[in-house]
Amino acid sequence: MPIIRARVVNAMTIPFTIQLVASPGTASGRLDALASQTAPRIKSWLDHVEAVFSPFRADSAVGRARAGDWRALLDDPDFAEVHMLVKQAEQLTDGHFSATHAGVYDPTGLVKGWAIERAHERFLMPLMRSGDVAAAALGGGGDIRTAVAHDADFVWHIGVDNPFATGQDDPPLAPPAGTPSILRTITLRNGAVATSGTSKRGEHITRTAHDLAQATVIDDRLVFTDMWATAAIAAGERTFRDLIARHDDGRIMAVLVRADRTVAEIAPSALHVQDQGAQS
């Protein structure tokens, strides 16, 4: 059995989980030390992201932009990068992903995935390059970024939650007997998974269709899986399928949970998805 250590840090109002898998020859004490050293660095980064991008703080760069002060586009490279990415996302999704919510600038639909991807590259990949860690993952709020060393045989197993398993319909209904809590299991080495939906946070996405309850997207980069998952919920299944057919190069995969509780999959690829018994 591989040696695995996990740490949880709370930032951006949600818990983030850091997972490290030891390389052969790395003692458990060494892995413990690496996990404990890395966790506060990742928390510090995520706290910084919240300070810059929080839509709930008047003193954040986003809060100031909402008040008409856009100087952060010139003064803050992170703010400028995210602004560029959301504009690109709006173009790729024909506006179904939007950084405008309730009439004001709100890039949070992309920021979390971007922040996780940045943290994974900045703080976890050096541990893998050092040879101490064979695999590393960082996830939070439905988004996860994974990596496995090229000479390691480790595989990540990521469950796709059933949004109807906890009776969080609108209005609330008890789930039918035998409703599985996990719909699919994704096996992944190097890649990203993002899930968007309404079961946890309610209706927080501006929608033109309401036929999807949840969308999970798998691809190489978390910033774009985050974008496509949000766009799927906003656009609905038919438009989402049209969008990725026009703009994607065939790499992405998606698990869509419809409002009628059926499940659909898009573009099966080298990634493996195991059916947990949900209706398709």
PyRosetta script that sets phi, psi and omega in degrees:
from pyrosetta import init, pose_from_sequence

init()
pose = pose_from_sequence("MPIIRARVVNAMTIPFTIQLVASPGTASGRLDALASQTAPRIKSWLDHVEAVFSPFRADSAVGRARAGDWRALLDDPDFAEVHMLVKQAEQLTDGHFSATHAGVYDPTGLVKGWAIERAHERFLMPLMRSGDVAAAALGGGGDIRTAVAHDADFVWHIGVDNPFATGQDDPPLAPPAGTPSILRTITLRNGAVATSGTSKRGEHITRTAHDLAQATVIDDRLVFTDMWATAAIAAGERTFRDLIARHDDGRIMAVLVRADRTVAEIAPSALHVQDQGAQS")
pose.set_psi(1, 134.4)
pose.set_omega(1, 178.7)
pose.set_phi(2, -70.0)
pose.set_psi(2, 151.6)
pose.set_omega(2, 175.1)
pose.set_phi(3, -84.1)
pose.set_psi(3, 122.4)
pose.set_omega(3, -178.4)
pose.set_phi(4, -126.9)
pose.set_psi(4, 135.3)
pose.set_omega(4, 175.5)
pose.set_phi(5, -125.9)
pose.set_psi(5, 140.5)
pose.set_omega(5, 179.9)
pose.set_phi(6, -127.8)
pose.set_psi(6, 147.7)
pose.set_omega(6, 173.3)
pose.set_phi(7, -135.3)
pose.set_psi(7, 146.0)
pose.set_omega(7, 177.9)
pose.set_phi(8, -117.8)
pose.set_psi(8, 130.9)
pose.set_omega(8, 175.2)
pose.set_phi(9, -123.2)
pose.set_psi(9, 144.2)
pose.set_omega(9, 179.5)
pose.set_phi(10, -104.1)
pose.set_psi(10, 123.6)
pose.set_omega(10, -179.9)
pose.set_phi(11, -159.2)
pose.set_psi(11, 157.9)
pose.set_omega(11, 177.3)
pose.set_phi(12, 54.1)
pose.set_psi(12, 31.8)
pose.set_omega(12, 176.6)
pose.set_phi(13, 70.3)
pose.set_psi(13, 9.6)
pose.set_omega(13, 179.7)
pose.set_phi(14, -138.2)
pose.set_psi(14, 160.1)
pose.set_omega(14, 173.4)
pose.set_phi(15, -83.0)
pose.set_psi(15, 139.2)
pose.set_omega(15, 174.4)
pose.set_phi(16, -115.0)
pose.set_psi(16, 136.5)
pose.set_omega(16, -178.3)
pose.set_phi(17, -110.3)
pose.set_psi(17, 127.3)
pose.set_omega(17, 176.1)
pose.set_phi(18, -104.4)
pose.set_psi(18, 129.6)
pose.set_omega(18, 178.5)
pose.set_phi(19, -128.9)
pose.set_psi(19, 130.5)
pose.set_omega(19, 178.7)
pose.set_phi(20, -123.7)
pose.set_psi(20, 137.9)
pose.set_omega(20, 177.1)
pose.set_phi(21, -114.6)
pose.set_psi(21, 127.9)
pose.set_omega(21, -176.4)
pose.set_phi(22, -70.6)
pose.set_psi(22, 142.4)
pose.set_omega(22, 169.2)
pose.set_phi(23, -75.2)
pose.set_psi(23, 158.0)
pose.set_omega(23, 174.4)
pose.set_phi(24, -55.9)
pose.set_psi(24, 131.0)
pose.set_omega(24, -179.4)
pose.set_phi(25, 95.8)
pose.set_psi(25, -12.9)
pose.set_omega(25, 176.8)
pose.set_phi(26, -86.5)
pose.set_psi(26, 119.2)
pose.set_omega(26, -177.8)
pose.set_phi(27, -72.0)
pose.set_psi(27, 156.2)
pose.set_omega(27, -179.1)
pose.set_phi(28, -61.4)
pose.set_psi(28, -35.8)
pose.set_omega(28, 178.4)
pose.set_phi(29, -64.3)
pose.set_psi(29, -38.2)
pose.set_omega(29, 177.6)
pose.set_phi(30, -65.1)
pose.set_psi(30, -42.8)
pose.set_omega(30, 179.5)
pose.set_phi(31, -65.9)
pose.set_psi(31, -39.0)
pose.set_omega(31, 175.9)
pose.set_phi(32, -58.0)
pose.set_psi(32, -45.7)
pose.set_omega(32, -178.5)
pose.set_phi(33, -63.7)
pose.set_psi(33, -42.2)
pose.set_omega(33, 179.5)
pose.set_phi(34, -63.8)
pose.set_psi(34, -42.8)
pose.set_omega(34, 179.2)
pose.set_phi(35, -63.2)
pose.set_psi(35, -43.3)
pose.set_omega(35, -178.6)
pose.set_phi(36, -68.7)
pose.set_psi(36, -32.5)
pose.set_omega(36, 177.6)
pose.set_phi(37, -74.1)
pose.set_psi(37, -34.8)
pose.set_omega(37, -174.2)
pose.set_phi(38, -79.4)
pose.set_psi(38, -34.7)
pose.set_omega(38, -174.7)
pose.set_phi(39, -55.8)
pose.set_psi(39, -49.3)
pose.set_omega(39, -179.3)
pose.set_phi(40, -67.3)
pose.set_psi(40, -27.0)
pose.set_omega(40, 177.3)
pose.set_phi(41, -68.9)
pose.set_psi(41, -40.9)
pose.set_omega(41, 177.6)
pose.set_phi(42, -67.8)
pose.set_psi(42, -40.3)
pose.set_omega(42, 178.1)
pose.set_phi(43, -62.0)
pose.set_psi(43, -41.3)
pose.set_omega(43, 179.4)
pose.set_phi(44, -60.8)
pose.set_psi(44, -41.3)
pose.set_omega(44, 178.5)
pose.set_phi(45, -64.3)
pose.set_psi(45, -45.9)
pose.set_omega(45, -178.7)
pose.set_phi(46, -66.3)
pose.set_psi(46, -35.5)
pose.set_omega(46, 175.2)
pose.set_phi(47, -63.9)
pose.set_psi(47, -38.6)
pose.set_omega(47, 176.4)
pose.set_phi(48, -63.0)
pose.set_psi(48, -43.4)
pose.set_omega(48, 178.9)
pose.set_phi(49, -60.0)
pose.set_psi(49, -43.0)
pose.set_omega(49, 179.3)
pose.set_phi(50, -63.4)
pose.set_psi(50, -39.6)
pose.set_omega(50, -179.8)
pose.set_phi(51, -64.0)
pose.set_psi(51, -31.5)
pose.set_omega(51, -179.0)
pose.set_phi(52, -84.9)
pose.set_psi(52, -40.7)
pose.set_omega(52, -166.4)
pose.set_phi(53, -110.1)
pose.set_psi(53, -2.9)
pose.set_omega(53, -177.8)
pose.set_phi(54, -60.5)
pose.set_psi(54, 127.3)
pose.set_omega(54, 176.1)
pose.set_phi(55, -80.2)
pose.set_psi(55, -4.5)
pose.set_omega(55, -176.7)
pose.set_phi(56, -99.5)
pose.set_psi(56, -2.2)
pose.set_omega(56, -178.4)
pose.set_phi(57, -114.7)
pose.set_psi(57, 124.6)
pose.set_omega(57, -179.8)
pose.set_phi(58, -66.6)
pose.set_psi(58, -25.0)
pose.set_omega(58, -177.2)
pose.set_phi(59, -90.9)
pose.set_psi(59, 0.1)
pose.set_omega(59, 176.1)
pose.set_phi(60, -76.5)
pose.set_psi(60, 164.0)
pose.set_omega(60, 177.7)
pose.set_phi(61, -62.7)
pose.set_psi(61, -36.1)
pose.set_omega(61, 176.7)
pose.set_phi(62, -66.9)
pose.set_psi(62, -43.6)
pose.set_omega(62, 178.2)
pose.set_phi(63, -60.4)
pose.set_psi(63, -40.9)
pose.set_omega(63, 179.1)
pose.set_phi(64, -68.3)
pose.set_psi(64, -38.0)
pose.set_omega(64, 178.4)
pose.set_phi(65, -63.1)
pose.set_psi(65, -39.2)
pose.set_omega(65, 177.8)
pose.set_phi(66, -61.7)
pose.set_psi(66, -28.8)
pose.set_omega(66, 178.9)
pose.set_phi(67, -87.3)
pose.set_psi(67, 2.2)
pose.set_omega(67, 176.9)
pose.set_phi(68, 102.6)
pose.set_psi(68, 0.0)
pose.set_omega(68, -179.0)
pose.set_phi(69, -100.1)
pose.set_psi(69, 100.5)
pose.set_omega(69, -177.0)
pose.set_phi(70, -103.4)
pose.set_psi(70, 23.0)
pose.set_omega(70, -178.3)
pose.set_phi(71, -61.9)
pose.set_psi(71, -23.3)
pose.set_omega(71, 179.8)
pose.set_phi(72, -60.9)
pose.set_psi(72, -23.8)
pose.set_omega(72, 176.0)
pose.set_phi(73, -59.3)
pose.set_psi(73, -30.4)
pose.set_omega(73, 178.6)
pose.set_phi(74, -97.6)
pose.set_psi(74, -30.3)
pose.set_omega(74, -171.9)
pose.set_phi(75, -94.5)
pose.set_psi(75, -22.5)
pose.set_omega(75, -173.3)
pose.set_phi(76, -124.3)
pose.set_psi(76, 107.4)
pose.set_omega(76, -178.4)
pose.set_phi(77, -60.1)
pose.set_psi(77, -35.0)
pose.set_omega(77, 179.3)
pose.set_phi(78, -66.5)
pose.set_psi(78, -45.0)
pose.set_omega(78, 178.1)
pose.set_phi(79, -60.5)
pose.set_psi(79, -43.5)
pose.set_omega(79, -179.6)
pose.set_phi(80, -65.7)
pose.set_psi(80, -39.5)
pose.set_omega(80, 179.6)
pose.set_phi(81, -64.3)
pose.set_psi(81, -45.8)
pose.set_omega(81, 179.8)
pose.set_phi(82, -64.8)
pose.set_psi(82, -39.5)
pose.set_omega(82, 178.1)
pose.set_phi(83, -60.4)
pose.set_psi(83, -41.6)
pose.set_omega(83, 177.3)
pose.set_phi(84, -64.9)
pose.set_psi(84, -41.5)
pose.set_omega(84, -178.9)
pose.set_phi(85, -65.8)
pose.set_psi(85, -40.0)
pose.set_omega(85, -179.5)
pose.set_phi(86, -69.9)
pose.set_psi(86, -33.1)
pose.set_omega(86, 175.6)
pose.set_phi(87, -65.7)
pose.set_psi(87, -41.1)
pose.set_omega(87, 176.1)
pose.set_phi(88, -63.1)
pose.set_psi(88, -41.5)
pose.set_omega(88, 179.5)
pose.set_phi(89, -63.4)
pose.set_psi(89, -39.5)
pose.set_omega(89, 178.0)
pose.set_phi(90, -61.9)
pose.set_psi(90, -39.3)
pose.set_omega(90, 179.0)
pose.set_phi(91, -68.6)
pose.set_psi(91, -46.3)
pose.set_omega(91, -177.4)
pose.set_phi(92, -63.0)
pose.set_psi(92, -31.9)
pose.set_omega(92, -175.4)
pose.set_phi(93, -102.8)
pose.set_psi(93, 12.7)
pose.set_omega(93, -178.1)
pose.set_phi(94, 55.1)
pose.set_psi(94, 34.2)
pose.set_omega(94, 176.1)
pose.set_phi(95, 85.4)
pose.set_psi(95, 0.1)
pose.set_omega(95, 179.4)
pose.set_phi(96, -73.3)
pose.set_psi(96, -30.6)
pose.set_omega(96, 162.5)
pose.set_phi(97, -89.6)
pose.set_psi(97, 127.1)
pose.set_omega(97, -177.5)
pose.set_phi(98, -137.1)
pose.set_psi(98, 140.5)
pose.set_omega(98, 175.1)
pose.set_phi(99, -91.4)
pose.set_psi(99, 11.9)
pose.set_omega(99, 174.7)
pose.set_phi(100, -114.5)
pose.set_psi(100, 120.7)
pose.set_omega(100, 179.5)
pose.set_phi(101, -130.7)
pose.set_psi(101, 128.6)
pose.set_omega(101, -176.8)
pose.set_phi(102, 55.3)
pose.set_psi(102, 33.3)
pose.set_omega(102, 174.4)
pose.set_phi(103, 84.2)
pose.set_psi(103, 4.3)
pose.set_omega(103, -179.1)
pose.set_phi(104, -130.3)
pose.set_psi(104, 160.2)
pose.set_omega(104, -178.8)
pose.set_phi(105, -66.4)
pose.set_psi(105, 127.2)
pose.set_omega(105, -178.9)
pose.set_phi(106, -151.9)
pose.set_psi(106, 92.7)
pose.set_omega(106, -177.4)
pose.set_phi(107, -87.8)
pose.set_psi(107, 12.6)
pose.set_omega(107, -172.7)
pose.set_phi(108, -62.9)
pose.set_psi(108, -22.1)
pose.set_omega(108, 177.8)
pose.set_phi(109, -64.1)
pose.set_psi(109, -16.0)
pose.set_omega(109, 179.7)
pose.set_phi(110, -117.8)
pose.set_psi(110, -22.6)
pose.set_omega(110, -171.7)
pose.set_phi(111, -62.6)
pose.set_psi(111, -42.5)
pose.set_omega(111, -175.6)
pose.set_phi(112, -62.0)
pose.set_psi(112, -47.0)
pose.set_omega(112, 178.5)
pose.set_phi(113, -62.3)
pose.set_psi(113, -41.5)
pose.set_omega(113, 177.5)
pose.set_phi(114, -61.4)
pose.set_psi(114, -43.0)
pose.set_omega(114, -178.4)
pose.set_phi(115, -65.8)
pose.set_psi(115, -41.7)
pose.set_omega(115, 178.5)
pose.set_phi(116, -64.5)
pose.set_psi(116, -44.2)
pose.set_omega(116, -179.1)
pose.set_phi(117, -62.6)
pose.set_psi(117, -43.0)
pose.set_omega(117, 177.8)
pose.set_phi(118, -61.6)
pose.set_psi(118, -45.8)
pose.set_omega(118, -178.8)
pose.set_phi(119, -64.6)
pose.set_psi(119, -39.8)
pose.set_omega(119, 179.4)
pose.set_phi(120, -61.3)
pose.set_psi(120, -45.1)
pose.set_omega(120, -179.3)
pose.set_phi(121, -69.5)
pose.set_psi(121, -40.1)
pose.set_omega(121, -173.3)
pose.set_phi(122, -77.6)
pose.set_psi(122, -36.4)
pose.set_omega(122, -171.3)
pose.set_phi(123, -114.7)
pose.set_psi(123, -27.7)
pose.set_omega(123, -176.8)
pose.set_phi(124, -98.2)
pose.set_psi(124, -39.0)
pose.set_omega(124, 180.0)
pose.set_phi(125, -61.3)
pose.set_psi(125, -36.7)
pose.set_omega(125, 175.5)
pose.set_phi(126, -60.1)
pose.set_psi(126, -30.7)
pose.set_omega(126, 177.6)
pose.set_phi(127, -68.0)
pose.set_psi(127, -36.0)
pose.set_omega(127, 176.6)
pose.set_phi(128, -71.0)
pose.set_psi(128, -40.4)
pose.set_omega(128, -179.9)
pose.set_phi(129, -67.0)
pose.set_psi(129, -24.0)
pose.set_omega(129, 178.7)
pose.set_phi(130, -73.5)
pose.set_psi(130, -18.8)
pose.set_omega(130, -179.0)
pose.set_phi(131, 94.3)
pose.set_psi(131, -7.8)
pose.set_omega(131, -179.8)
pose.set_phi(132, -77.1)
pose.set_psi(132, -27.8)
pose.set_omega(132, -172.0)
pose.set_phi(133, -120.9)
pose.set_psi(133, 130.7)
pose.set_omega(133, -179.5)
pose.set_phi(134, -91.2)
pose.set_psi(134, -25.0)
pose.set_omega(134, -179.4)
pose.set_phi(135, -155.0)
pose.set_psi(135, 149.6)
pose.set_omega(135, -178.5)
pose.set_phi(136, -148.7)
pose.set_psi(136, 141.9)
pose.set_omega(136, 178.8)
pose.set_phi(137, -141.5)
pose.set_psi(137, 149.0)
pose.set_omega(137, 175.5)
pose.set_phi(138, -137.8)
pose.set_psi(138, 129.1)
pose.set_omega(138, -178.8)
pose.set_phi(139, -147.7)
pose.set_psi(139, 157.1)
pose.set_omega(139, 176.5)
pose.set_phi(140, -174.3)
pose.set_psi(140, 140.8)
pose.set_omega(140, 175.0)
pose.set_phi(141, 59.8)
pose.set_psi(141, 34.8)
pose.set_omega(141, 178.3)
pose.set_phi(142, 90.5)
pose.set_psi(142, -1.5)
pose.set_omega(142, 179.4)
pose.set_phi(143, -114.6)
pose.set_psi(143, 139.6)
pose.set_omega(143, 177.2)
pose.set_phi(144, -146.8)
pose.set_psi(144, 139.5)
pose.set_omega(144, 175.5)
pose.set_phi(145, -118.1)
pose.set_psi(145, 129.4)
pose.set_omega(145, -177.0)
pose.set_phi(146, -122.5)
pose.set_psi(146, 158.0)
pose.set_omega(146, 173.1)
pose.set_phi(147, -153.9)
pose.set_psi(147, 148.6)
pose.set_omega(147, 177.2)
pose.set_phi(148, -137.5)
pose.set_psi(148, 135.1)
pose.set_omega(148, 177.6)
pose.set_phi(149, -60.0)
pose.set_psi(149, 146.9)
pose.set_omega(149, -173.7)
pose.set_phi(150, -62.5)
pose.set_psi(150, -26.4)
pose.set_omega(150, -177.6)
pose.set_phi(151, -99.5)
pose.set_psi(151, 10.0)
pose.set_omega(151, 179.1)
pose.set_phi(152, -102.8)
pose.set_psi(152, 150.4)
pose.set_omega(152, -180.0)
pose.set_phi(153, -103.3)
pose.set_psi(153, 12.8)
pose.set_omega(153, -179.0)
pose.set_phi(154, -69.9)
pose.set_psi(154, 145.6)
pose.set_omega(154, 176.8)
pose.set_phi(155, -133.2)
pose.set_psi(155, 135.0)
pose.set_omega(155, 175.8)
pose.set_phi(156, -82.3)
pose.set_psi(156, 141.2)
pose.set_omega(156, 176.3)
pose.set_phi(157, -117.8)
pose.set_psi(157, 116.7)
pose.set_omega(157, -173.5)
pose.set_phi(158, -120.3)
pose.set_psi(158, 121.7)
pose.set_omega(158, -179.2)
pose.set_phi(159, -84.9)
pose.set_psi(159, 140.8)
pose.set_omega(159, 172.8)
pose.set_phi(160, -96.8)
pose.set_psi(160, 111.8)
pose.set_omega(160, -177.3)
pose.set_phi(161, -66.1)
pose.set_psi(161, 149.4)
pose.set_omega(161, 173.6)
pose.set_phi(162, -88.4)
pose.set_psi(162, 113.9)
pose.set_omega(162, -177.6)
pose.set_phi(163, -67.9)
pose.set_psi(163, -13.7)
pose.set_omega(163, -179.5)
pose.set_phi(164, -100.3)
pose.set_psi(164, 4.9)
pose.set_omega(164, -175.4)
pose.set_phi(165, -77.2)
pose.set_psi(165, -16.2)
pose.set_omega(165, -176.6)
pose.set_phi(166, -114.8)
pose.set_psi(166, 14.4)
pose.set_omega(166, 176.4)
pose.set_phi(167, 68.6)
pose.set_psi(167, 32.9)
pose.set_omega(167, -176.7)
pose.set_phi(168, -96.2)
pose.set_psi(168, 34.3)
pose.set_omega(168, 174.2)
pose.set_phi(169, -69.3)
pose.set_psi(169, 175.2)
pose.set_omega(169, 175.7)
pose.set_phi(170, -128.0)
pose.set_psi(170, 103.8)
pose.set_omega(170, 5.2)
pose.set_phi(171, -75.5)
pose.set_psi(171, 163.0)
pose.set_omega(171, -176.7)
pose.set_phi(172, -60.7)
pose.set_psi(172, 132.7)
pose.set_omega(172, 177.3)
pose.set_phi(173, -131.6)
pose.set_psi(173, 144.7)
pose.set_omega(173, 176.1)
pose.set_phi(174, -68.6)
pose.set_psi(174, 136.3)
pose.set_omega(174, 179.2)
pose.set_phi(175, -66.6)
pose.set_psi(175, 146.5)
pose.set_omega(175, 177.6)
pose.set_phi(176, -59.8)
pose.set_psi(176, 150.5)
pose.set_omega(176, 177.8)
pose.set_phi(177, -57.3)
pose.set_psi(177, 137.5)
pose.set_omega(177, 178.9)
pose.set_phi(178, 83.4)
pose.set_psi(178, 6.6)
pose.set_omega(178, 178.7)
pose.set_phi(179, -66.1)
pose.set_psi(179, 122.5)
pose.set_omega(179, -178.5)
pose.set_phi(180, -72.6)
pose.set_psi(180, 144.4)
pose.set_omega(180, 178.0)
pose.set_phi(181, -82.2)
pose.set_psi(181, -24.9)
pose.set_omega(181, 177.6)
pose.set_phi(182, -117.5)
pose.set_psi(182, 124.4)
pose.set_omega(182, -177.8)
pose.set_phi(183, -85.8)
pose.set_psi(183, -42.3)
pose.set_omega(183, -177.9)
pose.set_phi(184, -142.6)
pose.set_psi(184, 155.9)
pose.set_omega(184, 171.0)
pose.set_phi(185, -119.8)
pose.set_psi(185, 122.3)
pose.set_omega(185, 179.8)
pose.set_phi(186, -96.9)
pose.set_psi(186, 128.6)
pose.set_omega(186, 172.9)
pose.set_phi(187, -102.6)
pose.set_psi(187, 130.0)
pose.set_omega(187, -168.5)
pose.set_phi(188, -148.8)
pose.set_psi(188, 142.0)
pose.set_omega(188, 173.0)
pose.set_phi(189, -102.4)
pose.set_psi(189, -78.0)
pose.set_omega(189, 179.9)
pose.set_phi(190, -110.5)
pose.set_psi(190, 113.6)
pose.set_omega(190, -178.7)
pose.set_phi(191, 173.9)
pose.set_psi(191, -165.6)
pose.set_omega(191, -174.6)
pose.set_phi(192, -143.5)
pose.set_psi(192, 144.6)
pose.set_omega(192, 177.4)
pose.set_phi(193, -130.4)
pose.set_psi(193, 131.1)
pose.set_omega(193, 176.7)
pose.set_phi(194, -131.6)
pose.set_psi(194, 137.6)
pose.set_omega(194, 178.6)
pose.set_phi(195, -124.1)
pose.set_psi(195, 132.6)
pose.set_omega(195, 176.3)
pose.set_phi(196, -128.3)
pose.set_psi(196, 145.8)
pose.set_omega(196, 179.7)
pose.set_phi(197, -179.0)
pose.set_psi(197, -170.5)
pose.set_omega(197, -175.3)
pose.set_phi(198, -116.9)
pose.set_psi(198, -3.3)
pose.set_omega(198, -174.1)
pose.set_phi(199, -70.6)
pose.set_psi(199, -30.8)
pose.set_omega(199, -177.8)
pose.set_phi(200, -92.5)
pose.set_psi(200, -41.3)
pose.set_omega(200, -172.3)
pose.set_phi(201, -113.9)
pose.set_psi(201, 3.7)
pose.set_omega(201, -178.5)
pose.set_phi(202, 74.0)
pose.set_psi(202, -164.7)
pose.set_omega(202, -177.6)
pose.set_phi(203, -79.9)
pose.set_psi(203, 91.0)
pose.set_omega(203, -179.1)
pose.set_phi(204, -113.5)
pose.set_psi(204, 5.4)
pose.set_omega(204, -178.2)
pose.set_phi(205, -119.3)
pose.set_psi(205, 133.0)
pose.set_omega(205, 175.7)
pose.set_phi(206, -70.8)
pose.set_psi(206, 120.7)
pose.set_omega(206, -170.9)
pose.set_phi(207, -117.4)
pose.set_psi(207, 146.3)
pose.set_omega(207, 170.1)
pose.set_phi(208, -107.2)
pose.set_psi(208, -8.1)
pose.set_omega(208, 176.7)
pose.set_phi(209, -146.6)
pose.set_psi(209, 154.7)
pose.set_omega(209, -176.4)
pose.set_phi(210, -129.4)
pose.set_psi(210, 31.4)
pose.set_omega(210, -176.6)
pose.set_phi(211, -90.0)
pose.set_psi(211, -9.2)
pose.set_omega(211, 179.3)
pose.set_phi(212, -112.1)
pose.set_psi(212, 133.4)
pose.set_omega(212, 175.2)
pose.set_phi(213, -92.6)
pose.set_psi(213, -26.2)
pose.set_omega(213, -177.1)
pose.set_phi(214, -159.7)
pose.set_psi(214, 145.4)
pose.set_omega(214, 175.3)
pose.set_phi(215, -134.3)
pose.set_psi(215, 127.0)
pose.set_omega(215, 174.6)
pose.set_phi(216, -115.7)
pose.set_psi(216, 126.3)
pose.set_omega(216, -176.8)
pose.set_phi(217, -120.2)
pose.set_psi(217, 138.6)
pose.set_omega(217, -179.7)
pose.set_phi(218, -122.5)
pose.set_psi(218, 130.7)
pose.set_omega(218, 179.3)
pose.set_phi(219, -160.7)
pose.set_psi(219, -167.9)
pose.set_omega(219, -177.6)
pose.set_phi(220, -80.1)
pose.set_psi(220, -38.7)
pose.set_omega(220, -173.5)
pose.set_phi(221, -116.1)
pose.set_psi(221, 131.3)
pose.set_omega(221, -175.5)
pose.set_phi(222, -68.3)
pose.set_psi(222, -34.1)
pose.set_omega(222, -178.2)
pose.set_phi(223, -60.6)
pose.set_psi(223, -32.7)
pose.set_omega(223, -179.9)
pose.set_phi(224, -88.4)
pose.set_psi(224, -31.5)
pose.set_omega(224, 174.0)
pose.set_phi(225, -64.3)
pose.set_psi(225, -39.0)
pose.set_omega(225, 176.5)
pose.set_phi(226, -59.3)
pose.set_psi(226, -46.2)
pose.set_omega(226, 179.0)
pose.set_phi(227, -59.8)
pose.set_psi(227, -48.7)
pose.set_omega(227, -175.9)
pose.set_phi(228, -68.9)
pose.set_psi(228, -35.4)
pose.set_omega(228, 178.3)
pose.set_phi(229, -64.5)
pose.set_psi(229, -42.8)
pose.set_omega(229, 177.2)
pose.set_phi(230, -64.0)
pose.set_psi(230, -43.8)
pose.set_omega(230, -179.5)
pose.set_phi(231, -62.3)
pose.set_psi(231, -36.3)
pose.set_omega(231, 179.4)
pose.set_phi(232, -61.5)
pose.set_psi(232, -45.9)
pose.set_omega(232, 179.7)
pose.set_phi(233, -64.6)
pose.set_psi(233, -40.5)
pose.set_omega(233, -178.2)
pose.set_phi(234, -69.2)
pose.set_psi(234, -40.5)
pose.set_omega(234, -171.0)
pose.set_phi(235, -90.2)
pose.set_psi(235, -27.3)
pose.set_omega(235, -172.3)
pose.set_phi(236, 90.1)
pose.set_psi(236, 165.2)
pose.set_omega(236, -170.3)
pose.set_phi(237, -63.5)
pose.set_psi(237, -48.4)
pose.set_omega(237, -174.5)
pose.set_phi(238, -62.2)
pose.set_psi(238, -47.5)
pose.set_omega(238, -179.0)
pose.set_phi(239, -66.8)
pose.set_psi(239, -38.2)
pose.set_omega(239, 178.2)
pose.set_phi(240, -61.0)
pose.set_psi(240, -43.6)
pose.set_omega(240, 178.2)
pose.set_phi(241, -61.5)
pose.set_psi(241, -40.9)
pose.set_omega(241, 178.5)
pose.set_phi(242, -64.1)
pose.set_psi(242, -41.7)
pose.set_omega(242, -178.0)
pose.set_phi(243, -62.7)
pose.set_psi(243, -49.2)
pose.set_omega(243, -177.0)
pose.set_phi(244, -71.7)
pose.set_psi(244, -26.8)
pose.set_omega(244, 175.4)
pose.set_phi(245, -65.2)
pose.set_psi(245, -33.8)
pose.set_omega(245, -178.3)
pose.set_phi(246, -85.8)
pose.set_psi(246, -33.7)
pose.set_omega(246, -169.3)
pose.set_phi(247, -111.4)
pose.set_psi(247, -20.0)
pose.set_omega(247, -176.9)
pose.set_phi(248, -93.7)
pose.set_psi(248, 154.0)
pose.set_omega(248, -179.8)
pose.set_phi(249, -95.9)
pose.set_psi(249, 17.6)
pose.set_omega(249, 176.6)
pose.set_phi(250, 92.5)
pose.set_psi(250, 6.1)
pose.set_omega(250, -177.2)
pose.set_phi(251, -88.0)
pose.set_psi(251, -33.0)
pose.set_omega(251, -171.0)
pose.set_phi(252, -75.1)
pose.set_psi(252, 155.3)
pose.set_omega(252, 177.0)
pose.set_phi(253, -130.7)
pose.set_psi(253, 150.3)
pose.set_omega(253, -179.8)
pose.set_phi(254, -142.6)
pose.set_psi(254, 145.3)
pose.set_omega(254, 170.3)
pose.set_phi(255, -116.4)
pose.set_psi(255, 115.1)
pose.set_omega(255, -175.4)
pose.set_phi(256, -109.2)
pose.set_psi(256, 128.1)
pose.set_omega(256, 175.2)
pose.set_phi(257, -104.7)
pose.set_psi(257, 115.9)
pose.set_omega(257, -177.1)
pose.set_phi(258, -80.3)
pose.set_psi(258, 161.7)
pose.set_omega(258, 178.9)
pose.set_phi(259, -62.4)
pose.set_psi(259, -23.7)
pose.set_omega(259, 178.8)
pose.set_phi(260, -88.1)
pose.set_psi(260, 10.3)
pose.set_omega(260, 174.7)
pose.set_phi(261, 79.6)
pose.set_psi(261, 0.4)
pose.set_omega(261, 173.9)
pose.set_phi(262, -80.4)
pose.set_psi(262, 162.3)
pose.set_omega(262, -175.1)
pose.set_phi(263, -124.1)
pose.set_psi(263, 135.8)
pose.set_omega(263, 177.3)
pose.set_phi(264, -126.1)
pose.set_psi(264, 149.3)
pose.set_omega(264, 176.6)
pose.set_phi(265, -120.1)
pose.set_psi(265, 147.5)
pose.set_omega(265, -179.6)
pose.set_phi(266, -123.1)
pose.set_psi(266, 136.2)
pose.set_omega(266, 170.6)
pose.set_phi(267, 51.4)
pose.set_psi(267, 62.7)
pose.set_omega(267, 171.8)
pose.set_phi(268, -55.9)
pose.set_psi(268, 140.0)
pose.set_omega(268, -175.2)
pose.set_phi(269, -138.6)
pose.set_psi(269, -152.9)
pose.set_omega(269, 179.1)
pose.set_phi(270, -68.0)
pose.set_psi(270, -19.9)
pose.set_omega(270, 174.6)
pose.set_phi(271, -68.1)
pose.set_psi(271, 146.6)
pose.set_omega(271, -177.9)
pose.set_phi(272, -109.7)
pose.set_psi(272, 128.8)
pose.set_omega(272, 176.5)
pose.set_phi(273, -118.1)
pose.set_psi(273, 123.6)
pose.set_omega(273, -178.7)
pose.set_phi(274, -101.6)
pose.set_psi(274, 126.7)
pose.set_omega(274, 178.2)
pose.set_phi(275, -71.0)
pose.set_psi(275, 129.2)
pose.set_omega(275, 178.3)
pose.set_phi(276, -97.8)
pose.set_psi(276, 12.9)
pose.set_omega(276, 174.6)
pose.set_phi(277, 104.7)
pose.set_psi(277, 5.4)
pose.set_omega(277, 178.9)
pose.set_phi(278, -73.7)
pose.set_psi(278, 157.1)
pose.set_omega(278, 178.9)
pose.set_phi(279, -70.1)
pose.set_psi(279, 136.4)
pose.set_omega(279, -180.0)
pose.set_phi(280, -114.6)
pose.dump_pdb("model.pdb")
